[in-house]
Amino acid sequence: MIVSLVPPSNKEPVKIARILHFLYEGGSLNRFEAASILHDTCLNSTISGIRNNLGILVAGKTESVKGYKGISTIYNRYWLHREQQNIDKVRELLINYFGYEEITIPAA
């Protein structure tokens, strides 16, 4: 049996909830992925809010990619610290504040 979270059925989740849910599910993001997958064009500010306003531990590391005319661009990749207390805090926020719901998926 797998327990997962799903967004509220009655409204589109706000940006910070979409980012938290993606990270909660084990994902990691850089700014380009966040823009294309979750429509967040200012991921660094969203992560700052998650860290400073919600007290969630988010890890990060710098990455580099060749950009225009071969010039490297440096940006950050983010993911949640996987300590149980941190994960539980994110789960509680998603459920109690952002309206996410738990669903149970039978194991195959």
Backbone as a printed PyTorch tensor [residue, N CA C, xyz], in Angstrom:
tensor([[[  0.8420,  -1.1690,   0.0000],
         [  0.0000,   0.0000,   0.0000],
         [  0.8960,   1.2430,   0.0000]],

        [[  0.5680,   2.1750,  -0.8700],
         [  1.3090,   3.4320,  -0.9960],
         [  0.3600,   4.5710,  -0.6690]],

        [[  0.8040,   5.4830,   0.1920],
         [  0.0090,   6.6660,   0.5180],
         [  0.6530,   7.8510,  -0.1920]],

        [[ -0.1630,   8.5660,  -0.9570],
         [  0.3330,   9.7050,  -1.7150],
         [ -0.5740,  10.8980,  -1.4510]],

        [[ -0.1180,  12.0690,  -1.8300],
         [ -0.9160,  13.2840,  -1.7050],
         [ -1.3430,  13.7600,  -3.0800]],

        [[ -2.5630,  14.2490,  -3.1590],
         [ -3.0670,  14.8140,  -4.4110],
         [ -3.5680,  16.2270,  -4.1380]],

        [[ -3.4780,  17.0910,  -5.1440],
         [ -3.9460,  18.4760,  -4.9750],
         [ -5.4480,  18.5140,  -4.7050]],

        [[ -5.9290,  19.5920,  -4.1240],
         [ -7.3740,  19.7240,  -3.8980],
         [ -8.1200,  19.6850,  -5.2230]],

        [[ -9.2720,  19.0500,  -5.2300],
         [-10.0320,  18.9040,  -6.4710],
         [-10.8260,  20.1530,  -6.8290]],

        [[-11.0220,  21.0400,  -5.8730],
         [-11.8850,  22.1980,  -6.1190],
         [-11.1480,  23.4670,  -6.5470]],

        [[ -9.7990,  23.4150,  -6.5820],
         [ -9.0690,  24.6220,  -6.9960],
         [ -7.6450,  24.2410,  -7.4130]],

        [[ -7.0580,  25.0890,  -8.2370],
         [ -5.6640,  24.9110,  -8.6630],
         [ -4.7540,  25.3240,  -7.5150]],

        [[ -3.7920,  24.4770,  -7.1440],
         [ -2.8790,  24.8480,  -6.0460],
         [ -2.0430,  26.0830,  -6.3870]],

        [[ -1.7760,  26.8910,  -5.3770],
         [ -0.9130,  28.0510,  -5.5650],
         [  0.5210,  27.5780,  -5.8330]],

        [[  1.3230,  28.4830,  -6.3540],
         [  2.6840,  28.1400,  -6.7750],
         [  3.5040,  27.4860,  -5.6700]],

        [[  3.5060,  28.0430,  -4.4870],
         [  4.3300,  27.5040,  -3.4050],
         [  3.8980,  26.0700,  -3.0600]],

        [[  2.5980,  25.7970,  -3.1370],
         [  2.0970,  24.4400,  -2.8700],
         [  2.5310,  23.4830,  -3.9670]],

        [[  2.5070,  23.9310,  -5.2160],
         [  2.9530,  23.0640,  -6.3270],
         [  4.4230,  22.6880,  -6.1550]],

        [[  5.2520,  23.6690,  -5.7820],
         [  6.6800,  23.4150,  -5.5860],
         [  6.8880,  22.4690,  -4.4000]],

        [[  6.2410,  22.7530,  -3.2770],
         [  6.3650,  21.8920,  -2.0950],
         [  5.9440,  20.4600,  -2.3990]],

        [[  4.8340,  20.2980,  -3.1030],
         [  4.3460,  18.9530,  -3.4300],
         [  5.3400,  18.2060,  -4.3130]],

        [[  5.8790,  18.8780,  -5.3070],
         [  6.8600,  18.2540,  -6.1910],
         [  8.0790,  17.7920,  -5.4000]],

        [[  8.5780,  18.6480,  -4.5240],
         [  9.7360,  18.2970,  -3.7050],
         [  9.3760,  17.2040,  -2.6940]],

        [[  8.1860,  17.2720,  -2.1280],
         [  7.7220,  16.2640,  -1.1660],
         [  7.7040,  14.8760,  -1.8050]],

        [[  7.2980,  14.8190,  -3.0510],
         [  7.2290,  13.5440,  -3.7640],
         [  8.6070,  13.0260,  -4.1700]],

        [[  9.6720,  13.7260,  -3.7690],
         [ 11.0290,  13.2500,  -4.0220],
         [ 11.7360,  13.9050,  -5.1880]],

        [[ 11.1050,  14.9000,  -5.7950],
         [ 11.7010,  15.5600,  -6.9400],
         [ 12.7520,  16.5820,  -6.5520]],

        [[ 13.5430,  16.9770,  -7.5360],
         [ 14.4680,  18.0930,  -7.3900],
         [ 14.2470,  18.9980,  -8.5940]],

        [[ 14.5210,  20.2740,  -8.4100],
         [ 14.2330,  21.2650,  -9.4530],
         [ 15.3420,  22.2720,  -9.5970]],

        [[ 15.5600,  22.7020, -10.8390],
         [ 16.3160,  23.9220, -11.0740],
         [ 15.3330,  24.9260, -11.6780]],

        [[ 15.7840,  26.1360, -11.9160],
         [ 14.8600,  27.1810, -12.3500],
         [ 14.2250,  26.9180, -13.7050]],

        [[ 14.9360,  26.2400, -14.5980],
         [ 14.3970,  25.9520, -15.9190],
         [ 13.3010,  24.8950, -15.8310]],

        [[ 13.5320,  23.8700, -15.0260],
         [ 12.5340,  22.8210, -14.8280],
         [ 11.3000,  23.3820, -14.1270]],

        [[ 11.5180,  24.2200, -13.1310],
         [ 10.3940,  24.8120, -12.3990],
         [  9.5210,  25.6530, -13.3300]],

        [[ 10.1500,  26.3760, -14.2360],
         [  9.3850,  27.2100, -15.1730],
         [  8.5560,  26.3440, -16.1190]],

        [[  9.1470,  25.2900, -16.6550],
         [  8.4290,  24.4920, -17.6460],
         [  7.4440,  23.5040, -17.0270]],

        [[  7.7560,  22.9480, -15.8680],
         [  6.8900,  21.9310, -15.2630],
         [  5.8210,  22.5480, -14.3650]],

        [[  6.2250,  23.5350, -13.5420],
         [  5.3310,  24.0420, -12.4990],
         [  4.9840,  25.5240, -12.6470]],

        [[  5.4220,  26.1440, -13.7300],
         [  5.0930,  27.5400, -14.0450],
         [  5.5880,  28.5210, -12.9870]],

        [[  6.7720,  28.2290, -12.4330],
         [  7.4020,  29.1270, -11.4660],
         [  8.6150,  29.7540, -12.1470]],

        [[  8.5430,  31.0420, -12.4100],
         [  9.6320,  31.7230, -13.1140],
         [ 10.6250,  32.3910, -12.1700]],

        [[ 10.4060,  32.2420, -10.8690],
         [ 11.3370,  32.8250,  -9.8870],
         [ 11.5690,  31.8250,  -8.7510]],

        [[ 12.0680,  30.6510,  -9.1080],
         [ 12.2270,  29.5600,  -8.1530],
         [ 13.0650,  29.9640,  -6.9470]],

        [[ 14.1280,  30.7340,  -7.1670],
         [ 14.9750,  31.1230,  -6.0290],
         [ 14.1870,  31.8950,  -4.9750]],

        [[ 13.2690,  32.7390,  -5.3880],
         [ 12.4340,  33.4770,  -4.4320],
         [ 11.4240,  32.5590,  -3.7480]],

        [[ 10.8720,  31.6250,  -4.4950],
         [  9.9300,  30.6660,  -3.9140],
         [ 10.6270,  29.8210,  -2.8570]],

        [[ 11.8270,  29.3390,  -3.1670],
         [ 12.5970,  28.5350,  -2.2100],
         [ 12.9410,  29.3690,  -0.9820]],

        [[ 13.2970,  30.6170,  -1.1780],
         [ 13.5930,  31.5010,  -0.0540],
         [ 12.3770,  31.6180,   0.8700]],

        [[ 11.1960,  31.7800,   0.2980],
         [  9.9780,  31.8530,   1.0930],
         [  9.6950,  30.5600,   1.8390]],

        [[  9.9250,  29.4410,   1.1760],
         [  9.7230,  28.1310,   1.8130],
         [ 10.6600,  27.9870,   3.0030]],

        [[ 11.8990,  28.3870,   2.8190],
         [ 12.8840,  28.2810,   3.9070],
         [ 12.5870,  29.2660,   5.0370]],

        [[ 12.4170,  30.5300,   4.6920],
         [ 12.3320,  31.5860,   5.7060],
         [ 10.9500,  31.7400,   6.3320]],

        [[  9.9030,  31.5870,   5.5540],
         [  8.5510,  31.8040,   6.0750],
         [  7.9120,  30.5390,   6.6290]],

        [[  8.2650,  29.3870,   6.0430],
         [  7.6520,  28.1350,   6.4830],
         [  8.5840,  27.2740,   7.3270]],

        [[  9.8720,  27.6060,   7.3510],
         [ 10.8300,  26.8550,   8.1590],
         [ 11.1370,  25.4640,   7.6370]],

        [[ 10.9750,  25.2690,   6.3400],
         [ 11.2550,  23.9730,   5.7140],
         [ 12.7250,  23.9310,   5.3080]],

        [[ 13.3650,  22.7970,   5.5470],
         [ 14.7690,  22.6280,   5.1610],
         [ 14.8530,  22.1890,   3.7050]],

        [[ 15.4060,  23.0670,   2.8790],
         [ 15.5780,  22.7900,   1.4520],
         [ 17.0620,  22.8440,   1.1460]],

        [[ 17.5780,  21.7580,   0.5760],
         [ 18.9870,  21.6900,   0.1940],
         [ 19.1490,  22.2260,  -1.2160]],

        [[ 20.3700,  22.5990,  -1.5550],
         [ 20.6400,  23.0800,  -2.8970],
         [ 22.0950,  22.9220,  -3.2690]],

        [[ 22.3390,  22.8700,  -4.5600],
         [ 23.7080,  22.8530,  -5.0650],
         [ 23.7230,  23.5990,  -6.3850]],

        [[ 24.8710,  24.1580,  -6.7170],
         [ 24.9820,  24.8840,  -7.9770],
         [ 25.2360,  23.9220,  -9.1200]],

        [[ 24.7000,  24.2840, -10.2540],
         [ 24.9070,  23.5560, -11.5000],
         [ 25.2860,  24.5710, -12.5640]],

        [[ 25.8710,  24.0850, -13.6250],
         [ 26.2770,  24.9560, -14.7160],
         [ 25.8470,  24.3290, -16.0340]],

        [[ 25.3920,  25.1680, -16.9480],
         [ 25.0070,  24.7060, -18.2800],
         [ 25.4880,  25.7420, -19.2940]],

        [[ 25.8750,  25.2540, -20.4360],
         [ 26.2810,  26.1650, -21.5050],
         [ 25.0560,  26.8790, -22.0320]],

        [[ 25.1690,  28.1850, -22.1320],
         [ 24.0540,  28.9940, -22.6030],
         [ 24.3730,  29.6750, -23.9190]],

        [[ 23.8720,  30.8520, -24.0690],
         [ 24.0470,  31.6520, -25.2760],
         [ 25.5270,  31.8100, -25.6160]],

        [[ 25.8800,  31.5120, -26.8690],
         [ 27.2520,  31.5990, -27.3740],
         [ 28.2380,  30.7780, -26.5470]],

        [[ 27.7430,  29.7050, -25.9320],
         [ 28.6110,  28.8140, -25.1730],
         [ 29.0320,  29.3200, -23.8070]],

        [[ 28.4630,  30.4280, -23.4030],
         [ 28.8050,  30.9930, -22.0910],
         [ 28.0380,  30.2250, -21.0140]],

        [[ 28.7520,  29.8100, -19.9940],
         [ 28.1200,  29.0390, -18.9290],
         [ 27.2080,  29.9000, -18.0630]],

        [[ 26.1120,  29.2960, -17.6740],
         [ 25.1760,  29.9100, -16.7430],
         [ 25.1650,  29.0570, -15.4860]],

        [[ 25.2500,  29.6930, -14.3390],
         [ 25.2380,  28.9720, -13.0700],
         [ 23.8920,  29.2030, -12.4040]],

        [[ 23.3000,  28.1280, -11.9210],
         [ 22.0150,  28.1950, -11.2460],
         [ 21.9900,  27.1230, -10.1640]],

        [[ 20.9140,  27.0710,  -9.3900],
         [ 20.8120,  26.1190,  -8.2810],
         [ 19.7990,  25.0230,  -8.5730]],

        [[ 20.0620,  23.8420,  -8.0340],
         [ 19.1110,  22.7350,  -8.0000],
         [ 18.7030,  22.5640,  -6.5470]],

        [[ 17.4020,  22.3890,  -6.3060],
         [ 16.8670,  22.3050,  -4.9540],
         [ 16.1350,  20.9880,  -4.7280]],

        [[ 16.1610,  20.5100,  -3.4820],
         [ 15.4030,  19.3370,  -3.0510],
         [ 15.1910,  19.4470,  -1.5500]],

        [[ 14.2350,  18.6790,  -1.0360],
         [ 13.9700,  18.6880,   0.4010],
         [ 14.9830,  17.8390,   1.1380]],

        [[ 15.4030,  18.3190,   2.3100],
         [ 16.1290,  17.4480,   3.2340],
         [ 15.1590,  16.3390,   3.5950]],

        [[ 15.6220,  15.0940,   3.6210],
         [ 14.7300,  13.9560,   3.8140],
         [ 14.5950,  13.5080,   5.2670]],

        [[ 15.0010,  14.3310,   6.2330],
         [ 14.7780,  13.9980,   7.6250],
         [ 13.2730,  13.8770,   7.8570]],

        [[ 12.8630,  12.8780,   8.6410],
         [ 11.4400,  12.6000,   8.8330],
         [ 10.6800,  13.8000,   9.3690]],

        [[ 11.2710,  14.5470,  10.2930],
         [ 10.5940,  15.7150,  10.8610],
         [ 10.3110,  16.7580,   9.7750]],

        [[ 11.2440,  16.9710,   8.8630],
         [ 11.0710,  17.9280,   7.7730],
         [  9.9780,  17.4590,   6.8080]],

        [[ 10.0170,  16.1810,   6.4450],
         [  9.0200,  15.6190,   5.5230],
         [  7.6290,  15.6880,   6.1580]],

        [[  7.5420,  15.3530,   7.4460],
         [  6.2520,  15.4100,   8.1430],
         [  5.7060,  16.8370,   8.1690]],

        [[  6.5810,  17.8080,   8.3530],
         [  6.1620,  19.2140,   8.3820],
         [  5.5860,  19.6300,   7.0340]],

        [[  6.2490,  19.2160,   5.9520],
         [  5.7640,  19.5430,   4.6100],
         [  4.4130,  18.8700,   4.3680]],

        [[  4.3000,  17.6040,   4.7490],
         [  3.0440,  16.8600,   4.5900],
         [  1.9070,  17.5730,   5.3160]],

        [[  2.1390,  17.9680,   6.5550],
         [  1.1090,  18.6550,   7.3420],
         [  0.7130,  19.9860,   6.7010]],

        [[  1.6860,  20.7370,   6.1940],
         [  1.3800,  22.0020,   5.5070],
         [  0.5270,  21.7540,   4.2690]],

        [[  0.9210,  20.7710,   3.4710],
         [  0.1800,  20.4780,   2.2450],
         [ -1.2620,  20.0800,   2.5550]],

        [[ -1.4640,  19.2910,   3.5870],
         [ -2.8090,  18.8340,   3.9330],
         [ -3.6120,  19.9320,   4.6370]],

        [[ -3.0640,  20.4810,   5.7070],
         [ -3.8280,  21.3830,   6.5670],
         [ -3.9230,  22.8170,   6.0570]],

        [[ -2.9380,  23.2820,   5.3200],
         [ -2.9440,  24.6700,   4.8670],
         [ -3.3290,  24.8020,   3.3900]],

        [[ -2.8150,  23.8840,   2.5640],
         [ -3.0450,  24.0000,   1.1210],
         [ -4.1370,  23.0680,   0.5980]],

        [[ -4.7320,  22.2380,   1.4600],
         [ -5.8880,  21.4400,   1.0700],
         [ -5.6100,  20.1630,   0.2970]],

        [[ -4.3850,  19.6780,   0.3150],
         [ -4.0820,  18.4190,  -0.3560],
         [ -4.7440,  17.2690,   0.3950]],

        [[ -4.9840,  16.1760,  -0.3140],
         [ -5.6530,  15.0180,   0.2690],
         [ -4.7880,  13.7760,   0.1280]],

        [[ -4.8690,  12.9090,   1.1200],
         [ -4.1610,  11.6340,   1.0600],
         [ -4.9940,  10.6350,   0.2750]],

        [[ -4.3230,   9.8650,  -0.5650],
         [ -4.9750,   8.7390,  -1.2310],
         [ -4.1110,   7.5070,  -0.9950]],

        [[ -4.7520,   6.3640,  -0.9490],
         [ -4.0550,   5.1130,  -0.7650],
         [ -4.1120,   4.3350,  -2.0710]],

        [[ -2.9340,   3.9290,  -2.5170],
         [ -2.8230,   3.1680,  -3.7660],
         [ -2.4220,   1.7410,  -3.3870]],

        [[ -3.2270,   0.7630,  -3.7860],
         [ -2.8580,  -0.6210,  -3.4710],
         [ -1.5170,  -0.9970,  -4.1160]],

        [[ -0.7070,  -1.7550,  -3.3970],
         [  0.5790,  -2.2080,  -3.9500],
         [  0.3060,  -3.2310,  -5.0430]],

        [[  1.1420,  -3.2280,  -6.0560],
         [  0.9440,  -4.1430,  -7.1940],
         [  1.2990,  -5.5710,  -6.8180]]])
